[in-house]
């Protein structure tokens, strides 16, 4: 074809077809023109054999100094000079490891695996813990970056799975967690890390910044773990998981198989571990927030919606790696999924339509230009339905119908079923019929149980009393 070079593979195909076909037919089967085939008949060499070897395009300025073969001689001379007169090299000191003494923590990025949850890419990394002596490992999926919260949760999970504490815990200084923090924040982070280790009776240590082999016992383990994950994903046939717990279970299974191979050494090391304390220590940050008139609060550049009855109240929020526990005073209110701001610094939103649907019913046109409109829709079918309504109906009518749909999903607890019905309507190019949908998702009176309450006469309670109690009451 014009503009494409003939390949060796096409040439071989042509020569094979040419044994039984005419020139034109063989050329067509090899995907090039008959004119090219006639040129091949004149010169049957492969295209690679016809290519001219590439030579220098300009004169070599060092040709008068170094002749052929001089480069390798120069390299040997330089290497010998460095051995005699060069700078001293760093020495790696091999260590003897004692059982129950040292555990290592580090984070490793998982972006290369393209893990998805329900078809949506999962931006995450793994917290990785390892015992130096026995090779016991624990891995925890971290949704955010390297942080004290992620370290505290992952480390405590590892220690309680292990069944004991160590004498020394080493980390990589949490370099990513310290980035962009002021001096006071860094000192607070260091104090919290020291307190965490003190709670388990461990001595906190950090490897030297920029020296990878200081933490080599876990850095090399990252590669082994990632290869095991890669092989397991190939055997599984895909990197998409139904939900986050399924993916976490997948990681746990891989780590468990590795620990099973080292069971004897792990059992021997467990006998040397220190006893765990009676309880875990905090693995969260606690902050105070105030609910604004927007029906939510903003924390770390993320807006979270809450029930509007909380507007004006000050809440306590425990910030975990993957969730927020919300309290008013000492009373727990709810648990919210944790969100993260966009990499560009743009604010994000975590919105539950149930928190605002009562207000939207009074002001449905607010939906049109709502800042968090796309996050408000609980499923993709709702968003696509609103796009179809805006395309074919006036804005006011489209907003009214969409708000009614959200209210129907909330009041009748039929979010999944309604989304399926809306999807069927989109495929049929039909707009939602609210009358039909209300009738479809209205409870059937025939299926509702009939509850009959029979009240006993008050005199019947006297049979529970003996004669003496009745006389005393009289």
LUMDONU-725127 format. One record per residue (C-alpha): residue number from 1; residue in three letters; x, y negated, z. Coordinates in steps of 0.25 Angstrom, whole numbers, plus 5000, padded with zeros to 4 digits. Layout:
BEGIN
+-----+-----+------+------+------+
:   n : res :    X :    Y :    Z :
+-----+-----+------+------+------+
: NUM : ALA :    X :    Y :    Z :
...
+-----+-----+------+------+------+
***
This chain:
BEGIN
+-----+-----+------+------+------+
:   n : res :    X :    Y :    Z :
+-----+-----+------+------+------+
:   1 : UNK : 5000 : 5000 : 5000 :
:   2 : UNK : 5005 : 4986 : 4997 :
:   3 : UNK : 5014 : 4980 : 5008 :
:   4 : UNK : 5016 : 4994 : 5015 :
:   5 : UNK : 5030 : 5001 : 5014 :
:   6 : UNK : 5030 : 5016 : 5010 :
:   7 : UNK : 5033 : 5025 : 5022 :
:   8 : UNK : 5041 : 5038 : 5022 :
:   9 : UNK : 5028 : 5045 : 5027 :
:  10 : UNK : 5020 : 5040 : 5015 :
:  11 : UNK : 5032 : 5044 : 5005 :
:  12 : UNK : 5032 : 5058 : 5011 :
:  13 : UNK : 5016 : 5059 : 5010 :
:  14 : UNK : 5017 : 5055 : 4996 :
:  15 : UNK : 5028 : 5066 : 4993 :
:  16 : UNK : 5019 : 5076 : 4999 :
:  17 : UNK : 5007 : 5073 : 4992 :
:  18 : UNK : 5015 : 5071 : 4979 :
:  19 : UNK : 5017 : 5086 : 4979 :
:  20 : UNK : 5002 : 5089 : 4975 :
:  21 : UNK : 4997 : 5075 : 4971 :
:  22 : UNK : 4999 : 5065 : 4960 :
:  23 : UNK : 5007 : 5052 : 4963 :
:  24 : UNK : 4995 : 5043 : 4965 :
:  25 : UNK : 4987 : 5053 : 4974 :
:  26 : UNK : 5000 : 5056 : 4982 :
:  27 : UNK : 5002 : 5041 : 4984 :
:  28 : UNK : 4988 : 5038 : 4988 :
:  29 : UNK : 4989 : 5049 : 4999 :
:  30 : UNK : 5002 : 5043 : 5004 :
:  31 : UNK : 4995 : 5029 : 5004 :
:  32 : UNK : 5003 : 5022 : 4994 :
:  33 : UNK : 5002 : 5017 : 4980 :
:  34 : UNK : 5005 : 5025 : 4967 :
:  35 : UNK : 5015 : 5015 : 4963 :
:  36 : UNK : 5023 : 5018 : 4976 :
:  37 : UNK : 5021 : 5033 : 4973 :
:  38 : UNK : 5028 : 5031 : 4959 :
:  39 : UNK : 5039 : 5024 : 4965 :
:  40 : UNK : 5041 : 5035 : 4975 :
:  41 : UNK : 5042 : 5045 : 4963 :
:  42 : UNK : 5054 : 5037 : 4958 :
:  43 : UNK : 5061 : 5036 : 4971 :
:  44 : UNK : 5056 : 5047 : 4981 :
:  45 : UNK : 5065 : 5042 : 4993 :
:  46 : UNK : 5058 : 5039 : 5006 :
:  47 : UNK : 5055 : 5024 : 5009 :
:  48 : UNK : 5065 : 5025 : 5021 :
:  49 : UNK : 5076 : 5030 : 5012 :
:  50 : UNK : 5074 : 5018 : 5003 :
:  51 : UNK : 5075 : 5008 : 5014 :
:  52 : UNK : 5088 : 5000 : 5014 :
:  53 : UNK : 5096 : 5000 : 5027 :
:  54 : UNK : 5095 : 4987 : 5034 :
:  55 : UNK : 5108 : 4979 : 5035 :
:  56 : UNK : 5113 : 4966 : 5042 :
:  57 : UNK : 5106 : 4954 : 5036 :
:  58 : UNK : 5118 : 4945 : 5040 :
:  59 : UNK : 5133 : 4947 : 5042 :
:  60 : UNK : 5138 : 4952 : 5055 :
:  61 : UNK : 5145 : 4941 : 5062 :
:  62 : UNK : 5153 : 4951 : 5070 :
:  63 : UNK : 5157 : 4960 : 5058 :
:  64 : UNK : 5172 : 4955 : 5059 :
:  65 : UNK : 5173 : 4958 : 5073 :
:  66 : UNK : 5166 : 4972 : 5075 :
:  67 : UNK : 5167 : 4982 : 5065 :
:  68 : UNK : 5159 : 4995 : 5063 :
:  69 : UNK : 5158 : 5003 : 5077 :
:  70 : UNK : 5164 : 4991 : 5085 :
:  71 : UNK : 5151 : 4989 : 5093 :
:  72 : UNK : 5152 : 5002 : 5100 :
:  73 : UNK : 5166 : 5000 : 5104 :
:  74 : UNK : 5163 : 4986 : 5109 :
:  75 : UNK : 5152 : 4992 : 5118 :
:  76 : UNK : 5161 : 5002 : 5124 :
:  77 : UNK : 5171 : 4992 : 5127 :
:  78 : UNK : 5161 : 4983 : 5134 :
:  79 : UNK : 5156 : 4994 : 5142 :
:  80 : UNK : 5170 : 4998 : 5146 :
:  81 : UNK : 5173 : 4984 : 5150 :
:  82 : UNK : 5161 : 4983 : 5158 :
:  83 : UNK : 5164 : 4995 : 5166 :
:  84 : UNK : 5178 : 4989 : 5169 :
:  85 : UNK : 5175 : 4975 : 5171 :
:  86 : UNK : 5160 : 4973 : 5171 :
:  87 : UNK : 5150 : 4969 : 5183 :
:  88 : UNK : 5147 : 4979 : 5193 :
:  89 : UNK : 5134 : 4987 : 5190 :
:  90 : UNK : 5122 : 4989 : 5200 :
:  91 : UNK : 5123 : 5003 : 5208 :
:  92 : UNK : 5110 : 5011 : 5210 :
:  93 : UNK : 5112 : 5018 : 5224 :
:  94 : UNK : 5105 : 5031 : 5225 :
:  95 : UNK : 5097 : 5033 : 5238 :
:  96 : UNK : 5093 : 5045 : 5247 :
:  97 : UNK : 5079 : 5044 : 5250 :
:  98 : UNK : 5073 : 5048 : 5263 :
:  99 : UNK : 5059 : 5054 : 5264 :
: 100 : UNK : 5048 : 5045 : 5269 :
: 101 : UNK : 5057 : 5032 : 5269 :
: 102 : UNK : 5054 : 5024 : 5256 :
: 103 : UNK : 5042 : 5021 : 5247 :
: 104 : UNK : 5042 : 5012 : 5235 :
: 105 : UNK : 5031 : 5003 : 5229 :
: 106 : UNK : 5031 : 4997 : 5215 :
: 107 : UNK : 5021 : 4993 : 5205 :
: 108 : UNK : 5021 : 4997 : 5190 :
: 109 : UNK : 5013 : 4991 : 5178 :
: 110 : UNK : 5004 : 5000 : 5171 :
: 111 : UNK : 5001 : 4992 : 5159 :
: 112 : UNK : 5007 : 5001 : 5149 :
: 113 : UNK : 4997 : 5012 : 5151 :
: 114 : UNK : 4985 : 5003 : 5147 :
: 115 : UNK : 4976 : 5009 : 5157 :
: 116 : UNK : 4961 : 5005 : 5155 :
: 117 : UNK : 4949 : 5006 : 5165 :
: 118 : UNK : 4936 : 5008 : 5157 :
: 119 : UNK : 4943 : 5003 : 5144 :
: 120 : UNK : 4948 : 4990 : 5152 :
: 121 : UNK : 4963 : 4989 : 5153 :
: 122 : UNK : 4968 : 4990 : 5168 :
: 123 : UNK : 4979 : 4980 : 5171 :
: 124 : UNK : 4986 : 4987 : 5183 :
: 125 : UNK : 4999 : 4993 : 5189 :
: 126 : UNK : 5002 : 5004 : 5198 :
: 127 : UNK : 5007 : 5002 : 5213 :
: 128 : UNK : 5017 : 5014 : 5214 :
: 129 : UNK : 5022 : 5020 : 5227 :
: 130 : UNK : 5033 : 5030 : 5229 :
: 131 : UNK : 5041 : 5037 : 5240 :
: 132 : UNK : 5056 : 5037 : 5237 :
: 133 : UNK : 5059 : 5051 : 5243 :
: 134 : UNK : 5047 : 5060 : 5238 :
: 135 : UNK : 5042 : 5053 : 5226 :
: 136 : UNK : 5027 : 5051 : 5232 :
: 137 : UNK : 5020 : 5041 : 5223 :
: 138 : UNK : 5007 : 5033 : 5224 :
: 139 : UNK : 5002 : 5024 : 5213 :
: 140 : UNK : 4991 : 5013 : 5214 :
: 141 : UNK : 4984 : 5006 : 5203 :
: 142 : UNK : 4986 : 4991 : 5205 :
: 143 : UNK : 4977 : 4982 : 5197 :
: 144 : UNK : 4984 : 4969 : 5200 :
: 145 : UNK : 4999 : 4966 : 5201 :
: 146 : UNK : 5009 : 4969 : 5211 :
: 147 : UNK : 5004 : 4963 : 5224 :
: 148 : UNK : 5004 : 4966 : 5239 :
: 149 : UNK : 4990 : 4971 : 5239 :
: 150 : UNK : 4993 : 4981 : 5228 :
: 151 : UNK : 5006 : 4985 : 5235 :
: 152 : UNK : 4999 : 4986 : 5249 :
: 153 : UNK : 4987 : 4995 : 5243 :
: 154 : UNK : 4996 : 5004 : 5235 :
: 155 : UNK : 5006 : 5006 : 5246 :
: 156 : UNK : 4996 : 5009 : 5256 :
: 157 : UNK : 4989 : 5019 : 5247 :
: 158 : UNK : 5002 : 5026 : 5245 :
: 159 : UNK : 5006 : 5027 : 5259 :
: 160 : UNK : 4992 : 5032 : 5263 :
: 161 : UNK : 4992 : 5042 : 5252 :
: 162 : UNK : 5006 : 5047 : 5256 :
: 163 : UNK : 5002 : 5048 : 5271 :
: 164 : UNK : 5014 : 5040 : 5277 :
: 165 : UNK : 5022 : 5028 : 5277 :
: 166 : UNK : 5037 : 5026 : 5273 :
: 167 : UNK : 5048 : 5019 : 5280 :
: 168 : UNK : 5051 : 5010 : 5269 :
: 169 : UNK : 5043 : 5004 : 5257 :
: 170 : UNK : 5050 : 4997 : 5245 :
: 171 : UNK : 5043 : 4988 : 5235 :
: 172 : UNK : 5048 : 4980 : 5224 :
: 173 : UNK : 5046 : 4966 : 5231 :
: 174 : UNK : 5032 : 4964 : 5224 :
: 175 : UNK : 5039 : 4955 : 5214 :
: 176 : UNK : 5026 : 4953 : 5207 :
: 177 : UNK : 5018 : 4950 : 5219 :
: 178 : UNK : 5028 : 4940 : 5224 :
: 179 : UNK : 5027 : 4932 : 5210 :
: 180 : UNK : 5021 : 4918 : 5210 :
: 181 : UNK : 5019 : 4919 : 5226 :
: 182 : UNK : 5024 : 4907 : 5234 :
: 183 : UNK : 5034 : 4910 : 5246 :
: 184 : UNK : 5023 : 4911 : 5257 :
: 185 : UNK : 5015 : 4921 : 5248 :
: 186 : UNK : 5028 : 4929 : 5246 :
: 187 : UNK : 5031 : 4930 : 5261 :
: 188 : UNK : 5016 : 4934 : 5264 :
: 189 : UNK : 5017 : 4945 : 5253 :
: 190 : UNK : 5030 : 4950 : 5259 :
: 191 : UNK : 5024 : 4949 : 5274 :
: 192 : UNK : 5012 : 4958 : 5269 :
: 193 : UNK : 5021 : 4968 : 5263 :
: 194 : UNK : 5030 : 4969 : 5275 :
: 195 : UNK : 5017 : 4970 : 5284 :
: 196 : UNK : 5012 : 4981 : 5274 :
: 197 : UNK : 5024 : 4989 : 5276 :
: 198 : UNK : 5025 : 4987 : 5291 :
: 199 : UNK : 5011 : 4992 : 5292 :
: 200 : UNK : 5016 : 5006 : 5287 :
: 201 : UNK : 5029 : 5005 : 5295 :
: 202 : UNK : 5037 : 5004 : 5282 :
: 203 : UNK : 5049 : 4995 : 5279 :
: 204 : UNK : 5046 : 4986 : 5267 :
: 205 : UNK : 5058 : 4985 : 5257 :
: 206 : UNK : 5059 : 4979 : 5243 :
: 207 : UNK : 5068 : 4982 : 5232 :
: 208 : UNK : 5078 : 4972 : 5226 :
: 209 : UNK : 5071 : 4963 : 5216 :
: 210 : UNK : 5075 : 4966 : 5202 :
: 211 : UNK : 5082 : 4979 : 5205 :
: 212 : UNK : 5073 : 4990 : 5199 :
: 213 : UNK : 5080 : 5002 : 5204 :
: 214 : UNK : 5079 : 4998 : 5219 :
: 215 : UNK : 5065 : 5003 : 5217 :
: 216 : UNK : 5069 : 5014 : 5208 :
: 217 : UNK : 5062 : 5025 : 5215 :
: 218 : UNK : 5048 : 5019 : 5211 :
: 219 : UNK : 5052 : 5012 : 5198 :
: 220 : UNK : 5056 : 5025 : 5192 :
: 221 : UNK : 5043 : 5032 : 5197 :
: 222 : UNK : 5035 : 5021 : 5190 :
: 223 : UNK : 5040 : 5028 : 5177 :
: 224 : UNK : 5036 : 5042 : 5181 :
: 225 : UNK : 5023 : 5038 : 5186 :
: 226 : UNK : 5020 : 5030 : 5173 :
: 227 : UNK : 5024 : 5042 : 5164 :
: 228 : UNK : 5015 : 5051 : 5172 :
: 229 : UNK : 5003 : 5041 : 5170 :
: 230 : UNK : 5006 : 5040 : 5155 :
: 231 : UNK : 5006 : 5055 : 5154 :
: 232 : UNK : 4993 : 5056 : 5162 :
: 233 : UNK : 4986 : 5046 : 5153 :
: 234 : UNK : 4990 : 5053 : 5141 :
: 235 : UNK : 4985 : 5066 : 5147 :
: 236 : UNK : 4972 : 5059 : 5151 :
: 237 : UNK : 4970 : 5053 : 5136 :
: 238 : UNK : 4968 : 5039 : 5140 :
: 239 : UNK : 4971 : 5027 : 5149 :
: 240 : UNK : 4957 : 5023 : 5151 :
: 241 : UNK : 4950 : 5026 : 5165 :
: 242 : UNK : 4936 : 5025 : 5169 :
: 243 : UNK : 4939 : 5016 : 5181 :
: 244 : UNK : 4950 : 5012 : 5190 :
: 245 : UNK : 4949 : 5023 : 5201 :
: 246 : UNK : 4950 : 5033 : 5189 :
: 247 : UNK : 4963 : 5027 : 5185 :
: 248 : UNK : 4968 : 5026 : 5199 :
: 249 : UNK : 4965 : 5041 : 5201 :
: 250 : UNK : 4972 : 5044 : 5188 :
: 251 : UNK : 4985 : 5037 : 5194 :
: 252 : UNK : 4983 : 5044 : 5207 :
: 253 : UNK : 4983 : 5058 : 5201 :
: 254 : UNK : 4996 : 5055 : 5193 :
: 255 : UNK : 5003 : 5051 : 5206 :
: 256 : UNK : 4997 : 5063 : 5214 :
: 257 : UNK : 5003 : 5073 : 5204 :
: 258 : UNK : 5017 : 5066 : 5205 :
: 259 : UNK : 5016 : 5067 : 5220 :
: 260 : UNK : 5011 : 5082 : 5220 :
: 261 : UNK : 5025 : 5085 : 5213 :
: 262 : UNK : 5032 : 5079 : 5224 :
: 263 : UNK : 5023 : 5085 : 5235 :
: 264 : UNK : 5035 : 5092 : 5243 :
: 265 : UNK : 5043 : 5079 : 5244 :
: 266 : UNK : 5031 : 5070 : 5247 :
: 267 : UNK : 5027 : 5080 : 5259 :
: 268 : UNK : 5041 : 5079 : 5264 :
: 269 : UNK : 5042 : 5064 : 5264 :
: 270 : UNK : 5028 : 5063 : 5270 :
: 271 : UNK : 5033 : 5069 : 5283 :
: 272 : UNK : 5043 : 5058 : 5284 :
: 273 : UNK : 5033 : 5046 : 5282 :
: 274 : UNK : 5028 : 5037 : 5293 :
: 275 : UNK : 5014 : 5038 : 5298 :
: 276 : UNK : 5004 : 5029 : 5291 :
: 277 : UNK : 4997 : 5018 : 5300 :
: 278 : UNK : 4983 : 5019 : 5304 :
: 279 : UNK : 4977 : 5011 : 5293 :
: 280 : UNK : 4981 : 5004 : 5280 :
: 281 : UNK : 4985 : 4989 : 5280 :
: 282 : UNK : 4979 : 4978 : 5271 :
: 283 : UNK : 4982 : 4980 : 5257 :
: 284 : UNK : 4974 : 4967 : 5252 :
: 285 : UNK : 4975 : 4952 : 5253 :
: 286 : UNK : 4964 : 4945 : 5260 :
: 287 : UNK : 4960 : 4931 : 5255 :
: 288 : UNK : 4948 : 4922 : 5258 :
: 289 : UNK : 4939 : 4917 : 5247 :
: 290 : UNK : 4927 : 4908 : 5246 :
: 291 : UNK : 4915 : 4911 : 5237 :
: 292 : UNK : 4912 : 4900 : 5228 :
: 293 : UNK : 4899 : 4895 : 5221 :
: 294 : UNK : 4903 : 4904 : 5209 :
: 295 : UNK : 4899 : 4916 : 5217 :
: 296 : UNK : 4913 : 4921 : 5219 :
: 297 : UNK : 4927 : 4918 : 5223 :
: 298 : UNK : 4940 : 4917 : 5216 :
: 299 : UNK : 4952 : 4925 : 5221 :
: 300 : UNK : 4966 : 4926 : 5213 :
: 301 : UNK : 4960 : 4919 : 5201 :
: 302 : UNK : 4948 : 4929 : 5200 :
: 303 : UNK : 4934 : 4926 : 5203 :
: 304 : UNK : 4925 : 4936 : 5211 :
: 305 : UNK : 4910 : 4935 : 5211 :
: 306 : UNK : 4903 : 4938 : 5224 :
: 307 : UNK : 4888 : 4938 : 5229 :
: 308 : UNK : 4884 : 4923 : 5228 :
: 309 : UNK : 4879 : 4924 : 5243 :
: 310 : UNK : 4894 : 4923 : 5247 :
: 311 : UNK : 4896 : 4909 : 5240 :
: 312 : UNK : 4902 : 4900 : 5250 :
: 313 : UNK : 4908 : 4911 : 5259 :
: 314 : UNK : 4922 : 4914 : 5261 :
: 315 : UNK : 4926 : 4928 : 5259 :
: 316 : UNK : 4938 : 4937 : 5263 :
: 317 : UNK : 4944 : 4945 : 5251 :
: 318 : UNK : 4953 : 4957 : 5252 :
: 319 : UNK : 4961 : 4957 : 5240 :
: 320 : UNK : 4965 : 4971 : 5235 :
: 321 : UNK : 4972 : 4975 : 5222 :
: 322 : UNK : 4959 : 4980 : 5215 :
: 323 : UNK : 4948 : 4974 : 5224 :
: 324 : UNK : 4943 : 4963 : 5233 :
: 325 : UNK : 4936 : 4966 : 5246 :
: 326 : UNK : 4927 : 4954 : 5250 :
: 327 : UNK : 4923 : 4950 : 5265 :
: 328 : UNK : 4915 : 4940 : 5271 :
: 329 : UNK : 4921 : 4938 : 5285 :
: 330 : UNK : 4923 : 4953 : 5289 :
: 331 : UNK : 4912 : 4958 : 5281 :
: 332 : UNK : 4915 : 4965 : 5268 :
: 333 : UNK : 4907 : 4960 : 5256 :
: 334 : UNK : 4912 : 4967 : 5243 :
: 335 : UNK : 4923 : 4973 : 5235 :
: 336 : UNK : 4927 : 4966 : 5222 :
: 337 : UNK : 4936 : 4971 : 5211 :
: 338 : UNK : 4949 : 4963 : 5210 :
: 339 : UNK : 4951 : 4954 : 5198 :
: 340 : UNK : 4964 : 4948 : 5193 :
: 341 : UNK : 4966 : 4935 : 5185 :
: 342 : UNK : 4969 : 4935 : 5171 :
: 343 : UNK : 4984 : 4936 : 5167 :
: 344 : UNK : 4983 : 4922 : 5161 :
: 345 : UNK : 4978 : 4917 : 5175 :
: 346 : UNK : 4964 : 4915 : 5171 :
: 347 : UNK : 4954 : 4918 : 5182 :
: 348 : UNK : 4946 : 4931 : 5182 :
: 349 : UNK : 4932 : 4935 : 5187 :
: 350 : UNK : 4927 : 4947 : 5195 :
: 351 : UNK : 4911 : 4945 : 5194 :
: 352 : UNK : 4900 : 4954 : 5198 :
: 353 : UNK : 4887 : 4950 : 5191 :
: 354 : UNK : 4879 : 4955 : 5203 :
: 355 : UNK : 4885 : 4943 : 5211 :
: 356 : UNK : 4879 : 4932 : 5202 :
: 357 : UNK : 4867 : 4938 : 5194 :
: 358 : UNK : 4857 : 4932 : 5204 :
: 359 : UNK : 4863 : 4918 : 5201 :
: 360 : UNK : 4864 : 4921 : 5186 :
: 361 : UNK : 4849 : 4924 : 5185 :
: 362 : UNK : 4846 : 4910 : 5189 :
: 363 : UNK : 4857 : 4904 : 5180 :
: 364 : UNK : 4858 : 4914 : 5168 :
: 365 : UNK : 4865 : 4903 : 5159 :
: 366 : UNK : 4877 : 4903 : 5168 :
: 367 : UNK : 4880 : 4916 : 5162 :
: 368 : UNK : 4884 : 4910 : 5148 :
: 369 : UNK : 4896 : 4903 : 5152 :
: 370 : UNK : 4899 : 4910 : 5165 :
: 371 : UNK : 4914 : 4910 : 5168 :
: 372 : UNK : 4914 : 4925 : 5172 :
: 373 : UNK : 4903 : 4929 : 5162 :
: 374 : UNK : 4911 : 4941 : 5156 :
: 375 : UNK : 4915 : 4946 : 5170 :
: 376 : UNK : 4900 : 4945 : 5175 :
: 377 : UNK : 4895 : 4956 : 5165 :
: 378 : UNK : 4897 : 4970 : 5172 :
: 379 : UNK : 4898 : 4978 : 5159 :
: 380 : UNK : 4902 : 4975 : 5145 :
: 381 : UNK : 4888 : 4978 : 5140 :
: 382 : UNK : 4883 : 4966 : 5148 :
: 383 : UNK : 4894 : 4956 : 5142 :
: 384 : UNK : 4891 : 4961 : 5127 :
: 385 : UNK : 4876 : 4960 : 5130 :
: 386 : UNK : 4878 : 4945 : 5134 :
: 387 : UNK : 4886 : 4943 : 5121 :
: 388 : UNK : 4875 : 4948 : 5113 :
: 389 : UNK : 4864 : 4940 : 5120 :
: 390 : UNK : 4872 : 4927 : 5118 :
: 391 : UNK : 4874 : 4930 : 5103 :
: 392 : UNK : 4859 : 4933 : 5100 :
: 393 : UNK : 4852 : 4925 : 5111 :
: 394 : UNK : 4852 : 4910 : 5116 :
: 395 : UNK : 4862 : 4909 : 5128 :
: 396 : UNK : 4851 : 4906 : 5138 :
: 397 : UNK : 4843 : 4919 : 5135 :
: 398 : UNK : 4856 : 4927 : 5133 :
: 399 : UNK : 4861 : 4923 : 5147 :
: 400 : UNK : 4847 : 4926 : 5153 :
: 401 : UNK : 4846 : 4940 : 5148 :
: 402 : UNK : 4861 : 4943 : 5152 :
: 403 : UNK : 4858 : 4938 : 5166 :
: 404 : UNK : 4846 : 4947 : 5166 :
: 405 : UNK : 4854 : 4959 : 5162 :
: 406 : UNK : 4864 : 4957 : 5173 :
: 407 : UNK : 4853 : 4955 : 5183 :
: 408 : UNK : 4846 : 4968 : 5178 :
: 409 : UNK : 4859 : 4976 : 5180 :
: 410 : UNK : 4861 : 4970 : 5194 :
: 411 : UNK : 4846 : 4972 : 5199 :
: 412 : UNK : 4844 : 4985 : 5193 :
: 413 : UNK : 4858 : 4991 : 5196 :
: 414 : UNK : 4859 : 4995 : 5181 :
: 415 : UNK : 4872 : 4989 : 5176 :
: 416 : UNK : 4877 : 5001 : 5169 :
: 417 : UNK : 4864 : 5005 : 5163 :
: 418 : UNK : 4861 : 4991 : 5158 :
: 419 : UNK : 4875 : 4990 : 5152 :
: 420 : UNK : 4872 : 5003 : 5144 :
: 421 : UNK : 4859 : 4998 : 5140 :
: 422 : UNK : 4865 : 4984 : 5135 :
: 423 : UNK : 4876 : 4992 : 5128 :
: 424 : UNK : 4865 : 5000 : 5120 :
: 425 : UNK : 4858 : 4987 : 5117 :
: 426 : UNK : 4871 : 4981 : 5111 :
: 427 : UNK : 4874 : 4993 : 5103 :
: 428 : UNK : 4860 : 4991 : 5097 :
: 429 : UNK : 4862 : 4976 : 5095 :
: 430 : UNK : 4850 : 4974 : 5105 :
: 431 : UNK : 4849 : 4963 : 5115 :
: 432 : UNK : 4845 : 4967 : 5129 :
: 433 : UNK : 4830 : 4968 : 5132 :
: 434 : UNK : 4828 : 4964 : 5146 :
: 435 : UNK : 4814 : 4969 : 5147 :
: 436 : UNK : 4818 : 4983 : 5143 :
: 437 : UNK : 4830 : 4983 : 5152 :
: 438 : UNK : 4823 : 4979 : 5164 :
: 439 : UNK : 4812 : 4990 : 5161 :
: 440 : UNK : 4823 : 5000 : 5159 :
: 441 : UNK : 4831 : 4997 : 5172 :
: 442 : UNK : 4819 : 4994 : 5181 :
: 443 : UNK : 4817 : 5006 : 5191 :
: 444 : UNK : 4806 : 5015 : 5187 :
: 445 : UNK : 4795 : 5015 : 5198 :
: 446 : UNK : 4792 : 5030 : 5195 :
: 447 : UNK : 4806 : 5033 : 5200 :
: 448 : UNK : 4806 : 5025 : 5212 :
: 449 : UNK : 4804 : 5033 : 5225 :
: 450 : UNK : 4791 : 5030 : 5233 :
: 451 : UNK : 4795 : 5028 : 5247 :
: 452 : UNK : 4783 : 5030 : 5257 :
: 453 : UNK : 4785 : 5026 : 5272 :
: 454 : UNK : 4776 : 5033 : 5282 :
: 455 : UNK : 4775 : 5025 : 5295 :
: 456 : UNK : 4773 : 5034 : 5307 :
: 457 : UNK : 4762 : 5029 : 5317 :
: 458 : UNK : 4769 : 5023 : 5330 :
: 459 : UNK : 4762 : 5032 : 5339 :
: 460 : UNK : 4770 : 5044 : 5333 :
: 461 : UNK : 4783 : 5038 : 5340 :
: 462 : UNK : 4777 : 5041 : 5353 :
: 463 : UNK : 4779 : 5056 : 5351 :
: 464 : UNK : 4794 : 5053 : 5352 :
: 465 : UNK : 4792 : 5049 : 5366 :
: 466 : UNK : 4789 : 5058 : 5378 :
: 467 : UNK : 4778 : 5055 : 5388 :
: 468 : UNK : 4786 : 5048 : 5398 :
: 469 : UNK : 4791 : 5038 : 5388 :
: 470 : UNK : 4777 : 5035 : 5384 :
: 471 : UNK : 4772 : 5033 : 5398 :
: 472 : UNK : 4784 : 5024 : 5401 :
: 473 : UNK : 4780 : 5016 : 5388 :
: 474 : UNK : 4766 : 5015 : 5392 :
+-----+-----+------+------+------+
***
